[in-house]
């Protein structure tokens, strides 16, 4: 049973877009690795931008700086 954990910043991704990602990842594992879609688990975790850091700064700060 494949388990895929996707972490993204919480910035308003629509439920429809998340469902599309889940379908796409499930399809990819079936096509490339031959995994059964019925037993493939995909979890999307949304992380607040204040809790995600890159290069010593939070994503919130980096976005304010235009990076």
C-alpha positions as CSV (number, residue, x, y, z in Angstrom):
1,X,0.0,0.0,0.0
2,X,1.8,3.2,-1.1
3,X,1.6,6.2,1.2
4,X,2.4,9.6,-0.2
5,X,2.6,12.6,2.1
6,X,2.6,16.0,0.3
7,X,3.3,19.1,2.3
8,X,2.4,22.5,0.9
9,X,2.1,26.0,2.4
10,X,-1.3,27.0,3.5
11,X,-2.2,29.7,1.1
12,X,-5.6,29.1,-0.2
13,X,-5.3,26.0,-2.5
14,X,-8.8,25.1,-3.4
15,X,-10.3,21.7,-2.5
16,X,-10.7,21.1,-6.2
17,X,-7.0,21.6,-6.8
18,X,-6.1,19.3,-3.9
19,X,-8.4,16.6,-5.3
20,X,-6.7,17.0,-8.7
21,X,-3.3,16.5,-7.1
22,X,-4.6,13.4,-5.2
23,X,-6.0,11.9,-8.4
24,X,-2.8,12.7,-10.4
25,X,-0.4,11.2,-7.8
26,X,-2.5,8.1,-7.6
27,X,-2.6,7.7,-11.4
28,X,1.2,8.3,-11.6
29,X,1.9,5.6,-9.1
30,X,-0.4,3.2,-10.9
31,X,1.2,4.0,-14.4
32,X,4.8,4.1,-13.4
33,X,5.1,1.6,-10.5
34,X,2.1,-0.6,-11.2
35,X,0.6,0.2,-7.8
36,X,-3.1,-0.5,-7.1
37,X,-5.0,2.8,-7.0
38,X,-7.5,1.3,-4.5
39,X,-4.8,0.9,-1.9
40,X,-2.8,4.1,-2.6
41,X,-3.0,6.7,0.2
42,X,-2.3,10.4,-0.5
43,X,-2.2,12.9,2.3
44,X,-1.9,16.6,1.8
45,X,-0.7,18.6,4.8
46,X,-1.0,22.4,4.7
47,X,1.6,24.2,6.8
48,X,1.2,27.8,7.9
49,X,3.8,30.0,6.1
50,X,5.1,31.1,9.6
51,X,6.0,27.5,10.3
52,X,7.9,26.9,7.0
53,X,11.4,28.2,6.7
54,X,13.8,28.4,3.8
55,X,17.3,29.8,4.1
56,X,16.8,30.9,7.7
57,X,13.6,32.9,7.0
58,X,10.0,32.0,7.2
59,X,8.0,31.8,3.9
60,X,5.9,34.6,5.2
61,X,9.0,36.9,5.5
62,X,10.4,35.7,2.2
63,X,7.1,36.5,0.4
64,X,7.0,40.0,1.9
65,X,10.5,40.5,0.6
66,X,9.5,39.3,-2.8
67,X,11.7,36.2,-2.8
